[in-house]
């Protein structure tokens, strides 16, 4: 496995691979089983696999946890060697954002609700760094996890709008045995906070049960999530949502017949802000129908 930190070396490797298909997994490091599942799928579906490790400063707001974000490059590299990764791109900030950097990739519309409403600069940072990584690495397929549901929608929109010649592949959320979605930020959870964090999954399950009982009232789904979260003293709700999975527009009242719904939430457990979601398919989206 090669580890490179400059753009010229990445481009040389890509030229060396010729027509080989390249699967790419962009990460911010401190890898967990969710990241490794993306790598494994990329390994199955491509001739070569690349991973980037870069804690992107432009997607963090001024009061967010950039300085605290967990980092352990040697641990990450050891995990990736075990998965048969061909190369890792681990650039410094100055490689991605040189002193004269002045551009961005801006997506409107789907960046505005949910995370975008709370973190107004976040997605411009995400789309800019992802666009740069796509241009540097030139993958055949890029792999993202469903846990960051809005990010997936935003990246797909950008890839379509800017005509990137690649496929964006979305993989299911990987969870701990107790249902907590795997996240690098779970490292921040201590003692009772770790136990309390399972309330996100329980809240989503409560709304899912209503959905499976044919409840299609969006406020009833949101209320089921809020009520479950309210029963956990350590949880502080940022938002709960029942939205259109493609546009991310919040449903009001009845969800249209045959439509799906993206249930999502952001919840503080202590100082740690966690997100999670379920994407529930409508009748029109069921296989074979």
C-alpha positions in Angstrom: 0.0 0.0 0.0 1.4 3.4 -1.0 0.8 6.5 1.2 1.1 9.8 -0.6 0.6 13.3 0.5 1.0 15.4 -2.7 -1.3 15.7 -5.8 1.4 14.9 -8.3 2.0 11.5 -6.8 -1.8 10.7 -6.8 -2.0 11.6 -10.5 1.1 9.5 -11.3 -0.5 6.5 -9.6 -3.8 7.1 -11.5 -1.9 7.2 -14.8 -0.1 4.0 -13.9 -3.4 2.2 -13.3 -4.4 3.0 -16.9 -7.9 1.7 -17.7 -8.3 -0.1 -14.3 -11.4 0.8 -12.4 -10.7 2.8 -9.2 -13.0 2.8 -6.2 -12.5 5.8 -3.8 -13.5 6.2 -0.2 -13.0 9.8 1.1 -12.7 10.0 4.9 -11.6 12.3 7.7 -9.8 9.4 9.4 -10.1 7.8 12.8 -11.6 4.9 10.9 -14.2 2.5 12.2 -16.1 -0.5 10.8 -18.4 1.8 8.8 -15.5 3.1 6.8 -14.0 -0.4 6.4 -17.3 -1.6 5.0 -17.1 1.1 2.3 -13.6 0.0 1.6 -14.6 -3.7 1.3 -17.4 -2.8 -1.2 -15.0 -0.7 -3.2 -12.6 -3.7 -3.2 -15.3 -6.0 -4.5 -16.4 -3.7 -7.3 -13.1 -2.3 -8.6 -9.7 -3.2 -9.8 -8.0 -0.7 -7.5 -9.0 1.1 -4.3 -7.9 4.4 -2.9 -8.8 6.1 0.4 -8.2 9.7 1.4 -7.6 10.8 5.0 -8.1 14.6 5.4 -9.8 16.4 8.3 -11.3 19.2 6.2 -11.2 22.5 8.1 -13.6 24.3 5.8 -16.6 22.1 6.8 -16.2 23.0 10.5 -17.9 26.1 11.9 -16.0 28.5 14.3 -17.6 26.9 17.4 -17.3 23.3 16.2 -14.8 20.6 17.2 -12.0 20.8 14.6 -9.3 20.9 17.2 -10.8 18.0 19.1 -11.6 15.9 16.1 -9.9 12.5 16.7 -6.9 11.7 14.6 -4.6 8.6 14.5 -3.0 8.2 11.1 -0.8 5.2 11.9 -3.8 3.3 13.3 -5.8 4.2 10.2 -3.0 3.1 7.8 -2.7 -0.3 9.6 -6.4 -0.9 9.2 -6.3 0.0 5.5 -3.3 -2.3 4.8 -5.4 -5.1 6.2 -8.1 -4.3 3.7 -5.9 -4.4 0.6 -6.1 -0.7 -0.2 -3.8 0.3 -3.1 -3.0 3.8 -2.0 -3.9 6.4 0.7 -3.9 10.1 0.0 -3.2 11.9 3.2 -2.5 15.5 2.3 -1.8 18.5 4.7 -4.1 21.5 4.7 -1.7 23.5 2.5 -1.9 20.9 -0.3 -5.7 21.1 -0.5 -5.9 24.8 0.3 -2.8 26.6 -0.8 -2.3 30.2 0.3 -3.8 31.7 -2.9 -6.9 29.4 -2.8 -10.1 31.4 -3.8 -12.7 29.0 -5.2 -15.5 26.8 -4.0 -18.1 24.4 -5.3 -21.5 25.7 -4.1 -24.7 23.6 -4.2 -28.0 25.4 -3.4 -31.4 24.0 -2.6 -30.6 20.6 -0.9 -28.0 22.2 1.3 -30.4 24.6 2.9 -32.6 22.5 5.3 -31.5 20.2 8.2 -27.8 20.4 8.7 -27.5 23.4 6.4 -29.9 25.4 8.5 -27.8 24.8 11.7 -24.4 24.8 10.0 -24.6 27.4 7.2 -21.0 27.0 6.0 -20.8 23.2 6.4 -21.8 22.0 3.0 -19.8 24.5 1.0 -16.8 23.1 2.7 -17.9 19.5 2.0 -18.7 20.0 -1.7 -15.5 22.0 -2.3 -13.2 19.4 -0.8 -15.1 16.5 -2.4 -15.0 18.2 -5.8 -11.2 18.7 -5.4 -10.7 15.0 -4.3 -12.8 13.8 -7.3 -10.6 15.9 -9.6 -7.3 14.8 -8.0 -8.1 11.0 -7.6 -10.3 10.6 -10.7 -12.2 7.5 -9.4 -14.6 5.3 -11.3 -16.8 5.0 -8.2 -16.9 7.0 -5.0 -18.4 5.4 -1.8 -20.3 7.2 0.9 -22.3 6.0 4.0 -26.0 6.5 4.4 -25.5 7.8 7.9 -24.6 11.2 6.5 -27.9 11.2 4.5 -28.0 14.8 3.5 -24.3 14.8 2.5 -25.1 11.9 0.1 -28.0 13.9 -1.5 -25.7 17.0 -1.8 -22.8 15.1 -3.3 -25.0 13.3 -5.8 -26.5 16.7 -6.8 -23.1 18.2 -7.3 -21.8 15.2 -9.3 -24.8 15.5 -11.6 -24.7 19.3 -12.0 -21.0 19.5 -12.6 -20.8 16.3 -14.8 -18.3 14.4 -12.8 -17.5 11.2 -14.7 -18.0 8.8 -11.8 -20.7 6.9 -9.9 -21.6 7.9 -6.4 -22.3 4.7 -4.4 -24.3 4.8 -1.1 -23.8 2.0 1.4 -26.0 1.2 4.4 -25.3 2.7 7.8 -23.1 0.3 10.0 -24.3 0.1 13.6 -23.0 -1.1 16.9 -24.9 -4.2 18.4 -27.1 -1.8 20.4 -28.1 0.2 17.4 -25.9 3.2 17.7 -24.7 4.4 14.3 -20.9 4.1 14.0 -19.2 7.5 14.0 -15.7 8.8 14.8 -17.4 11.2 17.2 -18.6 8.2 19.3 -15.2 8.4 20.9 -16.3 11.5 22.8 -19.1 9.6 24.6 -18.3 8.5 28.2 -20.2 6.3 30.6 -23.9 7.1 30.8 -23.6 9.2 27.6 -22.7 6.1 25.6 -25.8 4.4 26.9 -28.0 7.4 26.3 -26.8 7.7 22.7 -28.8 4.7 21.8 -31.9 6.8 22.1 -31.4 8.1 18.5 -31.9 4.6 17.1 -34.8 4.0 19.4 -36.5 7.2 18.3 -36.1 6.3 14.6 -37.5 2.8 15.4 -40.5 4.3 17.1 -41.4 6.3 13.9 -40.6 3.3 11.7 -43.1 1.2 13.7 -45.8 3.8 12.9 -44.8 3.8 9.3 -45.1 0.0 9.1 -48.6 0.3 10.6 -49.4 2.5 7.6 -49.2 5.9 9.5 -48.5 8.5 6.8 -48.9 11.6 8.8 -45.6 13.4 8.9 -46.2 15.1 12.2 -47.1 11.8 13.9 -43.8 10.4 12.8 -41.9 13.5 14.1 -43.9 13.3 17.4 -42.9 9.7 17.8 -39.2 10.6 17.5 -39.5 13.6 19.8 -41.4 11.7 22.5 -38.8 9.0 22.6 -36.0 11.5 22.7 -37.7 13.5 25.5 -37.7 10.4 27.7 -33.8 10.4 27.8 -32.6 13.0 30.3 -29.1 13.3 28.7 -30.5 14.0 25.2 -31.0 17.5 23.9 -32.7 17.7 20.5 -31.4 19.9 17.8 -33.9 18.8 15.1 -36.1 15.9 14.0 -37.3 15.6 10.4 -39.6 13.7 8.1 -38.6 14.8 4.7 -38.7 13.9 1.0 -35.7 11.7 0.4 -34.7 13.4 -2.8 -35.4 17.1 -2.3 -35.1 17.1 1.6 -38.2 19.3 1.7 -40.0 18.8 5.0 -43.4 17.0 4.7 -46.4 18.8 6.1 -49.4 16.7 7.0 -50.0 13.6 4.9 -47.1 12.0 3.0 -48.1 11.5 -0.6 -49.3 8.0 -1.5 -46.4 5.8 -2.7 -43.7 8.3 -1.5 -40.9 7.5 0.8 -39.6 9.5 3.7 -36.2 10.3 5.2 -36.4 10.3 9.0 -33.5 12.1 10.4 -32.3 13.9 13.5 -29.5 15.7 15.3 -29.2 15.3 19.0 -26.7 16.4 21.6 -25.6 13.9 24.2 -23.6 16.1 26.5 -21.3 18.1 24.2 -21.4 15.6 21.5 -23.7 16.2 18.5 -24.8 13.0 16.9 -26.9 12.5 13.7 -28.8 9.4 12.4 -31.5 8.6 9.9 -33.7 5.9 8.4 -34.7 6.1 4.8 -38.2 4.4 4.5 -39.3 3.4 1.1 -42.7 4.1 -0.2 -44.8 1.7 -2.3 -43.5 3.2 -5.5 -40.0 2.4 -4.5 -40.5 -1.2 -3.5 -38.5 -3.7 -5.6 -40.6 -5.4 -8.2 -43.4 -2.9 -8.1 
